[in-house]
Amino acid sequence: MRKKVTLKQLARELNLSISTVSKSLKNDPEISEKTINRVHELASFYNYKPNALAVSLKSNKTKTIGIVLPEILNHFFAKALFGIEQEASKSGYKIVTCITNESYEKEVEYVEMLNYSSVDGFIVALSQETQVLNKLDHYQSIQRDNVPIVMFDRVSNEIDCDKVIVDDKVASKNAIQYLIDTNCKKIALITTIGGLSVAKLRLEGAREVVDKNDDITLIELELKDSNNVEAEIEKFLKNNDIDAVLGLDETAAAITINMSHKLGYKIPDDISVIGFTDGLLSKHSYPKLTTVSQHAEDLGARAAQILVNHLDNNEEKYKSKTEIVKTSLIIRDSTN
């Protein structure tokens, strides 16, 4: 295997200064076209690549962003990551992605590891355990190092940083109102993510609408044991007289449809179903699921835009803000 060549070796072989070789590789107009061509030819022959560490030390930047996500199998976070990578790449940034699998301890370890690796900034969606425990010292620590953070979707108001969220409360209100407008009277809320900030906002929105309608009944089911979700939802549907379900997450809504089929209920004739997150489960369920689209790719892209703007403008001190991305209710066959 050919040994990696350095800038110094290129300069020695070409009998040029290191500065001239460096400028030639950047096509600096100060250098003659003949010299630039000579340098590029030799660099190409040796497959020369700039030393990333040396470049970062000189510029005090690594051009790398640390991404911390709670999971990647979830279609929402996969799409958000796609949006982040696309936007970061446009500005010349690479991403390093860590998946916490909803663990606080893993989140702490990954944040410390990325910070030690000198990423320029962070884009974060908090793990479920972190939100339940409300332990955020690891983010306060990197803020003391003046490393910028942008949180998205799952955020904490205790960390003073930029945030990009969707209008979860408004989205839930719109979903419930749609069910009411289609003559649903006995509505159930089912969630498998009850400890998360997004679920709490969705609950608040639904309750506010129902509180204004005396003839509407609201029943809630919060599931914490992921190993028993199907059985619990089946039992809930069997034991409660309902005509609609708002699943506060895609999993809850998709399982509701499956268990309704198992119990002999017709969707949407007997039970209308709406879910959150327009993912694969929504598009491929039968019937196709009416859902709240959170525009995950746009959410991720916007988080990356905000962070890159801070990094490229060298903003150490700035007033943090929260941006809200509007959701859309996509009507499909699981509702009337």
Buried (B, 14 or more C-beta within 10 A) or exposed (E): EEEEBBBEBBBEEBEBEBEBBBBBBEEEEEBEEEBBEBBBEBBEEBEBEEEEEEEBEEEEBBBBBBBBBBBEEBBBBBBBBBBBBEBBEEBEBEBBBBBBBBBBEBBBBBBEEBBEEBBBBBBBBBBBBBBBEEEBEBBEBBBEEEBBBBBBBBBBEEBEBBBBBBBBBBBBBBBBBBBBEBEBEBBBBBBBBBBBBBBBBBBEBBBEBBEEBEEBBBBBBBBBEEEEBBEBBBEBBEEEEBBBBBBBBBBBBBBBBBBBBEEEBEBBEBBBBBBBBBBEBBEEBEBBBBBBBBBBBBBBBBBBBBBBBBBEEEEEEEEBEEBEBEBEBBBBBBBB
